[in-house]
Amino acid sequence: MFFGLYRGGNDYEIYFEKFSDQIVLDRTRRAEDIHLWMKRYAERLEHYARLAPYNWFNFYPFWD
């Protein structure tokens, strides 16, 4: 995963994180496995969004 947080002026903080070596989904519980991986991704996104809450934008008029 890659995150670039703008800190003002020409200052950025760059982060790289390994999300997983491999994602294997069990066919008998595929939906549950996908949910767990989505949750893990959302938790990492939340972490960085909290570090720089004004760096995130909707490029679609989501609230209109």
N, CA, C and O atoms as a GROMACS GRO file, in nm:
protein
  256
    1MET      N    1   0.084  -0.116   0.000
    1MET     CA    2   0.000   0.000   0.000
    1MET      C    3   0.090   0.123   0.000
    1MET      O    4   0.201   0.120   0.051
    2PHE      N    5   0.040   0.230  -0.057
    2PHE     CA    6   0.114   0.355  -0.065
    2PHE      C    7   0.024   0.468  -0.020
    2PHE      O    8  -0.092   0.477  -0.060
    3PHE      N    9   0.079   0.554   0.064
    3PHE     CA   10   0.008   0.674   0.107
    3PHE      C   11   0.104   0.792   0.101
    3PHE      O   12   0.218   0.782   0.146
    4GLY      N   13   0.058   0.902   0.046
    4GLY     CA   14   0.134   1.025   0.045
    4GLY      C   15   0.054   1.133   0.115
    4GLY      O   16  -0.054   1.170   0.069
    5LEU      N   17   0.104   1.182   0.226
    5LEU     CA   18   0.033   1.282   0.305
    5LEU      C   19   0.095   1.419   0.283
    5LEU      O   20   0.215   1.438   0.306
    6TYR      N   21   0.015   1.513   0.240
    6TYR     CA   22   0.060   1.650   0.218
    6TYR      C   23   0.068   1.720   0.352
    6TYR      O   24  -0.026   1.717   0.431
    7ARG      N   25   0.182   1.785   0.377
    7ARG     CA   26   0.205   1.853   0.504
    7ARG      C   27   0.220   2.004   0.489
    7ARG      O   28   0.248   2.073   0.587
    8GLY      N   29   0.201   2.055   0.368
    8GLY     CA   30   0.210   2.199   0.346
    8GLY      C   31   0.332   2.236   0.264
    8GLY      O   32   0.435   2.169   0.271
    9GLY      N   33   0.319   2.343   0.186
    9GLY     CA   34   0.431   2.386   0.102
    9GLY      C   35   0.471   2.276   0.007
    9GLY      O   36   0.389   2.223  -0.067
   10ASN      N   37   0.599   2.241   0.009
   10ASN     CA   38   0.650   2.130  -0.072
   10ASN      C   39   0.680   2.008   0.014
   10ASN      O   40   0.766   1.927  -0.022
   11ASP      N   41   0.614   1.995   0.126
   11ASP     CA   42   0.644   1.890   0.223
   11ASP      C   43   0.540   1.779   0.218
   11ASP      O   44   0.420   1.802   0.235
   12TYR      N   45   0.587   1.656   0.194
   12TYR     CA   46   0.502   1.537   0.192
   12TYR      C   47   0.566   1.430   0.279
   12TYR      O   48   0.688   1.424   0.292
   13GLU      N   49   0.484   1.347   0.338
   13GLU     CA   50   0.530   1.226   0.405
   13GLU      C   51   0.482   1.108   0.321
   13GLU      O   52   0.364   1.098   0.288
   14ILE      N   53   0.574   1.020   0.287
   14ILE     CA   54   0.544   0.906   0.202
   14ILE      C   55   0.553   0.779   0.285
   14ILE      O   56   0.649   0.758   0.359
   15TYR      N   57   0.453   0.693   0.271
   15TYR     CA   58   0.448   0.567   0.345
   15TYR      C   59   0.421   0.452   0.248
   15TYR      O   60   0.334   0.462   0.161
   16PHE      N   61   0.496   0.345   0.264
   16PHE     CA   62   0.471   0.221   0.194
   16PHE      C   63   0.449   0.113   0.298
   16PHE      O   64   0.525   0.103   0.395
   17GLU      N   65   0.346   0.033   0.279
   17GLU     CA   66   0.319  -0.079   0.369
   17GLU      C   67   0.290  -0.203   0.285
   17GLU      O   68   0.221  -0.196   0.183
   18LYS      N   69   0.341  -0.313   0.330
   18LYS     CA   70   0.306  -0.438   0.265
   18LYS      C   71   0.170  -0.481   0.318
   18LYS      O   72   0.152  -0.496   0.439
   19PHE      N   73   0.076  -0.501   0.229
   19PHE     CA   74  -0.059  -0.539   0.270
   19PHE      C   75  -0.065  -0.689   0.299
   19PHE      O   76  -0.125  -0.731   0.397
   20SER      N   77  -0.003  -0.768   0.213
   20SER     CA   78  -0.003  -0.913   0.231
   20SER      C   79   0.095  -0.975   0.134
   20SER      O   80   0.119  -0.921   0.026
   21ASP      N   81   0.152  -1.088   0.171
   21ASP     CA   82   0.233  -1.164   0.077
   21ASP      C   83   0.144  -1.224  -0.031
   21ASP      O   84   0.178  -1.225  -0.150
   22GLN      N   85   0.030  -1.275   0.012
   22GLN     CA   86  -0.064  -1.339  -0.080
   22GLN      C   87  -0.200  -1.341  -0.014
   22GLN      O   88  -0.211  -1.359   0.108
   23ILE      N   89  -0.303  -1.324  -0.093
   23ILE     CA   90  -0.440  -1.334  -0.041
   23ILE      C   91  -0.500  -1.461  -0.098
   23ILE      O   92  -0.516  -1.476  -0.219
   24VAL      N   93  -0.534  -1.552  -0.008
   24VAL     CA   94  -0.595  -1.678  -0.047
   24VAL      C   95  -0.736  -1.681   0.010
   24VAL      O   96  -0.757  -1.661   0.130
   25LEU      N   97  -0.832  -1.705  -0.077
   25LEU     CA   98  -0.971  -1.711  -0.034
   25LEU      C   99  -1.018  -1.856  -0.032
   25LEU      O  100  -1.005  -1.928  -0.131
   26ASP      N  101  -1.073  -1.897   0.080
   26ASP     CA  102  -1.130  -2.030   0.094
   26ASP      C  103  -1.264  -2.031   0.020
   26ASP      O  104  -1.351  -1.949   0.048
   27ARG      N  105  -1.282  -2.123  -0.073
   27ARG     CA  106  -1.405  -2.125  -0.153
   27ARG      C  107  -1.529  -2.146  -0.068
   27ARG      O  108  -1.638  -2.101  -0.104
   28THR      N  109  -1.515  -2.214   0.043
   28THR     CA  110  -1.633  -2.242   0.126
   28THR      C  111  -1.674  -2.123   0.210
   28THR      O  112  -1.788  -2.118   0.259
   29ARG      N  113  -1.585  -2.029   0.229
   29ARG     CA  114  -1.617  -1.909   0.307
   29ARG      C  115  -1.564  -1.783   0.240
   29ARG      O  116  -1.508  -1.694   0.304
   30ARG      N  117  -1.582  -1.778   0.110
   30ARG     CA  118  -1.526  -1.670   0.030
   30ARG      C  119  -1.578  -1.532   0.074
   30ARG      O  120  -1.498  -1.439   0.089
   31ALA      N  121  -1.707  -1.519   0.094
   31ALA     CA  122  -1.764  -1.389   0.132
   31ALA      C  123  -1.706  -1.340   0.264
   31ALA      O  124  -1.674  -1.222   0.279
   32GLU      N  125  -1.691  -1.430   0.361
   32GLU     CA  126  -1.634  -1.393   0.491
   32GLU      C  127  -1.489  -1.351   0.477
   32GLU      O  128  -1.446  -1.254   0.539
   33ASP      N  129  -1.413  -1.425   0.396
   33ASP     CA  130  -1.272  -1.391   0.375
   33ASP      C  131  -1.257  -1.254   0.308
   33ASP      O  132  -1.174  -1.173   0.349
   34ILE      N  133  -1.339  -1.229   0.207
   34ILE     CA  134  -1.335  -1.099   0.139
   34ILE      C  135  -1.368  -0.988   0.238
   34ILE      O  136  -1.304  -0.883   0.238
   35HIS      N  137  -1.468  -1.012   0.322
   35HIS     CA  138  -1.506  -0.912   0.422
   35HIS      C  139  -1.388  -0.881   0.516
   35HIS      O  140  -1.364  -0.765   0.548
   36LEU      N  141  -1.316  -0.983   0.559
   36LEU     CA  142  -1.201  -0.962   0.648
   36LEU      C  143  -1.091  -0.880   0.579
   36LEU      O  144  -1.033  -0.791   0.642
   37TRP      N  145  -1.062  -0.909   0.451
   37TRP     CA  146  -0.960  -0.833   0.379
   37TRP      C  147  -1.005  -0.689   0.355
   37TRP      O  148  -0.924  -0.597   0.363
   38MET      N  149  -1.134  -0.670   0.326
   38MET     CA  150  -1.186  -0.533   0.309
   38MET      C  151  -1.176  -0.456   0.439
   38MET      O  152  -1.143  -0.337   0.439
   39LYS      N  153  -1.204  -0.522   0.550
   39LYS     CA  154  -1.196  -0.458   0.682
   39LYS      C  155  -1.052  -0.417   0.712
   39LYS      O  156  -1.027  -0.307   0.761
   40ARG      N  157  -0.958  -0.505   0.682
   40ARG     CA  158  -0.817  -0.474   0.705
   40ARG      C  159  -0.773  -0.354   0.621
   40ARG      O  160  -0.704  -0.265   0.671
   41TYR      N  161  -0.813  -0.351   0.495
   41TYR     CA  162  -0.780  -0.238   0.408
   41TYR      C  163  -0.841  -0.109   0.463
   41TYR      O  164  -0.774  -0.006   0.470
   42ALA      N  165  -0.968  -0.114   0.501
   42ALA     CA  166  -1.036   0.005   0.553
   42ALA      C  167  -0.970   0.056   0.680
   42ALA      O  168  -0.962   0.177   0.702
   43GLU      N  169  -0.922  -0.035   0.765
   43GLU     CA  170  -0.853   0.006   0.888
   43GLU      C  171  -0.724   0.082   0.857
   43GLU      O  172  -0.693   0.181   0.924
   44ARG      N  173  -0.649   0.037   0.757
   44ARG     CA  174  -0.525   0.107   0.721
   44ARG      C  175  -0.557   0.243   0.658
   44ARG      O  176  -0.489   0.341   0.686
   45LEU      N  177  -0.658   0.248   0.574
   45LEU     CA  178  -0.700   0.375   0.515
   45LEU      C  179  -0.746   0.471   0.624
   45LEU      O  180  -0.713   0.590   0.620
   46GLU      N  181  -0.822   0.422   0.720
   46GLU     CA  182  -0.866   0.505   0.831
   46GLU      C  183  -0.748   0.562   0.909
   46GLU      O  184  -0.748   0.678   0.948
   47HIS      N  185  -0.648   0.479   0.932
   47HIS     CA  186  -0.530   0.522   1.006
   47HIS      C  187  -0.467   0.646   0.941
   47HIS      O  188  -0.439   0.744   1.009
   48TYR      N  189  -0.446   0.640   0.810
   48TYR     CA  190  -0.382   0.752   0.741
   48TYR      C  191  -0.476   0.870   0.722
   48TYR      O  192  -0.432   0.985   0.723
   49ALA      N  193  -0.604   0.843   0.707
   49ALA     CA  194  -0.700   0.954   0.698
   49ALA      C  195  -0.704   1.031   0.829
   49ALA      O  196  -0.723   1.153   0.828
   50ARG      N  197  -0.688   0.964   0.941
   50ARG     CA  198  -0.685   1.032   1.070
   50ARG      C  199  -0.556   1.114   1.089
   50ARG      O  200  -0.557   1.216   1.157
   51LEU      N  201  -0.446   1.068   1.029
   51LEU     CA  202  -0.321   1.143   1.039
   51LEU      C  203  -0.328   1.275   0.962
   51LEU      O  204  -0.266   1.374   1.002
   52ALA      N  205  -0.403   1.277   0.853
   52ALA     CA  206  -0.413   1.398   0.770
   52ALA      C  207  -0.556   1.409   0.715
   52ALA      O  208  -0.578   1.385   0.596
   53PRO      N  209  -0.651   1.444   0.800
   53PRO     CA  210  -0.792   1.439   0.759
   53PRO      C  211  -0.829   1.534   0.646
   53PRO      O  212  -0.928   1.510   0.577
   54TYR      N  213  -0.754   1.640   0.625
   54TYR     CA  214  -0.789   1.735   0.519
   54TYR      C  215  -0.720   1.703   0.386
   54TYR      O  216  -0.729   1.782   0.292
   55ASN      N  217  -0.652   1.590   0.378
   55ASN     CA  218  -0.585   1.549   0.254
   55ASN      C  219  -0.675   1.466   0.163
   55ASN      O  220  -0.633   1.432   0.052
   56TRP      N  221  -0.794   1.433   0.204
   56TRP     CA  222  -0.878   1.337   0.131
   56TRP      C  223  -0.991   1.411   0.061
   56TRP      O  224  -1.055   1.499   0.119
   57PHE      N  225  -1.015   1.374  -0.063
   57PHE     CA  226  -1.112   1.445  -0.146
   57PHE      C  227  -1.206   1.346  -0.213
   57PHE      O  228  -1.169   1.233  -0.243
   58ASN      N  229  -1.329   1.390  -0.236
   58ASN     CA  230  -1.420   1.321  -0.326
   58ASN      C  231  -1.411   1.392  -0.460
   58ASN      O  232  -1.430   1.514  -0.467
   59PHE      N  233  -1.382   1.319  -0.566
   59PHE     CA  234  -1.376   1.378  -0.699
   59PHE      C  235  -1.508   1.357  -0.773
   59PHE      O  236  -1.516   1.375  -0.894
   60TYR      N  237  -1.607   1.318  -0.700
   60TYR     CA  238  -1.741   1.299  -0.751
   60TYR      C  239  -1.834   1.375  -0.657
   60TYR      O  240  -1.810   1.374  -0.536
   61PRO      N  241  -1.937   1.442  -0.707
   61PRO     CA  242  -2.025   1.518  -0.619
   61PRO      C  243  -2.110   1.424  -0.532
   61PRO      O  244  -2.232   1.419  -0.545
   62PHE      N  245  -2.043   1.351  -0.446
   62PHE     CA  246  -2.105   1.245  -0.365
   62PHE      C  247  -2.221   1.296  -0.282
   62PHE      O  248  -2.322   1.227  -0.269
   63TRP      N  249  -2.210   1.413  -0.226
   63TRP     CA  250  -2.312   1.463  -0.133
   63TRP      C  251  -2.421   1.543  -0.202
   63TRP      O  252  -2.514   1.590  -0.137
   64ASP      N  253  -2.412   1.559  -0.334
   64ASP     CA  254  -2.515   1.634  -0.408
   64ASP      C  255  -2.634   1.546  -0.443
   64ASP      O  256  -2.729   1.593  -0.505
   0.00000   0.00000   0.00000
